[in-house]
Amino acid sequence: MGLIVILSQKRKLELWVELDLVNHRSCWLYLELLSLQRDIEIDGINIHGIGLEELRSKLAIIPQDPTLFAGTIRSNLDPFNKYTDNDIWNTLEAVELKDQIRNLSGDHGIDSPVTEYGENLSVGTRQLLCLARALLKRCNILVMDEATANVDFKNDALIQKAIRREFKNVTVLTIAHRINTIMDYDRVMVMDYGTIVEFDSPNELMKREDSQFYNLAKQGGAKNS
């Protein structure tokens, strides 16, 4: 599994972690604990010097299991009523959900009901709504935690296309399960039991047949971008 970490603005870096008994969530927790002991800067600003609410407003997370709440499409995308209907519809169009949402529940559109956990919607639709929520927020940093692990290839393709089109000026941090989806990222950091063993672009690492990333990519059927 992979963890993509962005080190500078508008750049994507794939951190490919070899894990044995420890899953990616344990790795993420380790990185969180590690961060408590070190300064973290975003666009040159130390996050310890800004408020938590402001920091969270700049971040968006799309988890493996899409998080929706009982309410409506509107309340799930805009829980604090910060955006206009037009903003919401434009965002839905950007993730190719506009027509689907428009026809929900007798043409109720964005006021259509959403049950707890979004169980009245397909997994793919739920994940695209989470992506729309992040896009509407206009975050500076997007965290993707295996966001397409539970969706079919069609919705995976929609999500990948939307990310590259709508988040091209956003810093992206991703835990990926399909290595072919990250072959166009800026950097790959390969870690083996907590040690950095490789750090370069996917293109460069794919030129080295002795590279761990090369072998992982070949096992996954990935091709150089």
Buried (B, 14 or more C-beta within 10 A) or exposed (E): BBBBBBEEEEEBBBBBBBBEEBEBEEBBEEEEEEEEEEEEEBEEEEBEEEEEEEBEEBBBBBBBBBBBEBBBBBBBBBEEEEBEEEBBBBBBBBBBBBEEBBEBBEEBBBBBEBEEBBEBBBBBBBBBBBBBBBBBBEBBBBBBBBBBBBBEEEBBEBBBEBBEEBBEEBBBBBBBBBBBBBBBBBBBBBBEEEEEBBBBBBEBBBEEEEBBBBEBBBEEEBEEE
